[in-house]
Amino acid sequence: MSRSNPVGVTLIRRAHPGDEEALGAIRRSSILGLSAPRVPADEAERWVGGAGAARIARAIREHSVWVAVQETAIGWIEVDQNRVTALYVAPEFSRRGVGSGLLCMAETSIQRAGHATARLLGSRNALDFYLHRGYLRSGPALSDGSHPMTKHFTRRRSPAARYLGFLRQALSSAKEQTSPG
Ligand SMILES: CC(C)(COP(=O)(O)OP(=O)(O)OC[C@H]1O[C@@H](n2cnc3c(N)ncnc32)[C@H](O)[C@@H]1OP(=O)(O)O)[C@@H](O)C(=O)NCCC(=O)NCCS
């Protein structure tokens, strides 16, 4: 425990140049530690090999990347427009809500940017995680077993819009009552 974070609270911050090595290590350990048994070991190794430090550095430069931190980085997420293109949590911090918190952050930013849907490619091991968070399969599985998935955001109407709707409804039922049959 440290004085800066005495109760082990998870903070979320934007990634910055220099984070790529730590984020790469989380990516590697989360794939190797959390994707079994749905993803066979050889496939997991190929998945790990699919993105190195250069790919993560580009993500930090060109996209929105957030890092969950408890003293050190413990998870991260990448958003490109309305697509969630990476989400990894270190195995020793999994099943504590870190992945959900990062996803929530990503969805808020996607919604604030004006998108009505979020999209991602859900890997076999993470399908249930996304299904439990409102994502639906939106296409056939790819050859590696991953699924295109989409979440439609339900737009909450402002109080003013709700009041206008109420007035319209009241007016139309008043007209119905006064117009001749
Ligand atoms: C998928 C992944 C990001 C989930 O991260 P996570 O931090 O474990 O996610 P959460 O803790 O928010 O939720 C996971 C489960 O733990 C449960 N959980 C959350 N907090 C919990 C707690 N305090 N105690 C016990 N269980 C808890 C949740 O209910 C959830 O279960 P559900 O999906 O059945 O609802 C992580 O497993 C991972 O990095 N996997 C490997 C890489 C990967 O597949 N990434 C996705 C690529 S598409």
The ligand as an SDF file (V2000), in Angstrom:
LIG
                    3D

 48 50  0  0  0  0  0  0  0  0999 V2000
  -12.0140  -10.3780  -20.9530 C   0  0  0  0  0  0  0  0  0  0  0  0
  -11.2710   -9.5900  -19.8570 C   0  0  0  0  0  0  0  0  0  0  0  0
  -10.8080   -8.2610  -20.4040 C   0  0  0  0  0  0  0  0  0  0  0  0
  -12.2280   -9.3770  -18.6730 C   0  0  0  0  0  0  0  0  0  0  0  0
  -11.5480   -8.5800  -17.6890 O   0  0  0  0  0  0  0  0  0  0  0  0
  -11.9360   -8.6460  -16.1310 P   0  0  0  0  0  0  0  0  0  0  0  0
  -11.2660   -7.5310  -15.4520 O   0  0  0  0  0  0  0  0  0  0  0  0
  -11.7200  -10.0240  -15.6030 O   0  0  0  0  0  0  0  0  0  0  0  0
  -13.4960   -8.3670  -16.2380 O   0  0  0  0  0  0  0  0  0  0  0  0
  -14.5040   -8.1010  -15.0080 P   0  0  0  0  0  0  0  0  0  0  0  0
  -13.8660   -8.4550  -13.7020 O   0  0  0  0  0  0  0  0  0  0  0  0
  -15.0560   -6.7630  -15.1940 O   0  0  0  0  0  0  0  0  0  0  0  0
  -15.6450   -9.1500  -15.3330 O   0  0  0  0  0  0  0  0  0  0  0  0
  -15.3290  -10.5250  -15.4870 C   0  0  0  0  0  0  0  0  0  0  0  0
  -16.2330  -11.3680  -14.6570 C   0  0  0  0  0  0  0  0  0  0  0  0
  -15.8480  -11.2210  -13.3130 O   0  0  0  0  0  0  0  0  0  0  0  0
  -16.9920  -10.9850  -12.5280 C   0  0  0  0  0  0  0  0  0  0  0  0
  -16.5730  -10.0870  -11.4400 N   0  0  0  0  0  0  0  0  0  0  0  0
  -16.4150   -8.7640  -11.5130 C   0  0  0  0  0  0  0  0  0  0  0  0
  -16.0430   -8.2720  -10.3120 N   0  0  0  0  0  0  0  0  0  0  0  0
  -15.9640   -9.3540   -9.4920 C   0  0  0  0  0  0  0  0  0  0  0  0
  -15.6240   -9.5180   -8.1280 C   0  0  0  0  0  0  0  0  0  0  0  0
  -15.3200   -8.4680   -7.3620 N   0  0  0  0  0  0  0  0  0  0  0  0
  -15.6080  -10.7630   -7.6280 N   0  0  0  0  0  0  0  0  0  0  0  0
  -15.9240  -11.8230   -8.4030 C   0  0  0  0  0  0  0  0  0  0  0  0
  -16.2670  -11.7360   -9.6960 N   0  0  0  0  0  0  0  0  0  0  0  0
  -16.2950  -10.5110  -10.2250 C   0  0  0  0  0  0  0  0  0  0  0  0
  -17.9720  -10.3180  -13.4330 C   0  0  0  0  0  0  0  0  0  0  0  0
  -19.2890  -10.5380  -13.0210 O   0  0  0  0  0  0  0  0  0  0  0  0
  -17.6590  -10.9510  -14.7550 C   0  0  0  0  0  0  0  0  0  0  0  0
  -18.4310  -12.1010  -14.9730 O   0  0  0  0  0  0  0  0  0  0  0  0
  -19.4850  -12.1130  -16.1770 P   0  0  0  0  0  0  0  0  0  0  0  0
  -18.7780  -11.7980  -17.4750 O   0  0  0  0  0  0  0  0  0  0  0  0
  -20.0030  -13.4870  -16.1310 O   0  0  0  0  0  0  0  0  0  0  0  0
  -20.4760  -11.0480  -15.8490 O   0  0  0  0  0  0  0  0  0  0  0  0
  -10.0510  -10.4180  -19.3250 C   0  0  0  0  0  0  0  0  0  0  0  0
  -10.4960  -11.7070  -18.9660 O   0  0  0  0  0  0  0  0  0  0  0  0
   -8.9060  -10.5560  -20.3240 C   0  0  0  0  0  0  0  0  0  0  0  0
   -8.0240   -9.7130  -20.3890 O   0  0  0  0  0  0  0  0  0  0  0  0
   -8.8960  -11.6630  -21.1020 N   0  0  0  0  0  0  0  0  0  0  0  0
   -7.8000  -11.9700  -22.0120 C   0  0  0  0  0  0  0  0  0  0  0  0
   -7.7490  -11.0100  -23.1800 C   0  0  0  0  0  0  0  0  0  0  0  0
   -9.0760  -10.9140  -23.8980 C   0  0  0  0  0  0  0  0  0  0  0  0
   -9.7370  -11.9150  -24.1770 O   0  0  0  0  0  0  0  0  0  0  0  0
   -9.4810   -9.6820  -24.2220 N   0  0  0  0  0  0  0  0  0  0  0  0
  -10.6690   -9.4190  -24.9800 C   0  0  0  0  0  0  0  0  0  0  0  0
  -10.3310   -9.4610  -26.4310 C   0  0  0  0  0  0  0  0  0  0  0  0
  -11.7910   -9.3340  -27.4230 S   0  0  0  0  0  0  0  0  0  0  0  0
  1  2  1  0
  2  3  1  0
  2  4  1  0
  2 36  1  0
  4  5  1  0
  5  6  1  0
  6  7  2  0
  6  8  1  0
  6  9  1  0
  9 10  1  0
 10 11  2  0
 10 12  1  0
 10 13  1  0
 13 14  1  0
 14 15  1  0
 15 16  1  0
 15 30  1  0
 16 17  1  0
 17 18  1  0
 17 28  1  0
 18 19  1  0
 18 27  1  0
 19 20  2  0
 20 21  1  0
 21 22  1  0
 21 27  2  0
 22 23  1  0
 22 24  2  0
 24 25  1  0
 25 26  2  0
 26 27  1  0
 28 29  1  0
 28 30  1  0
 30 31  1  0
 31 32  1  0
 32 33  2  0
 32 34  1  0
 32 35  1  0
 36 37  1  0
 36 38  1  0
 38 39  2  0
 38 40  1  0
 40 41  1  0
 41 42  1  0
 42 43  1  0
 43 44  2  0
 43 45  1  0
 45 46  1  0
 46 47  1  0
 47 48  1  0
M  END
$$$$
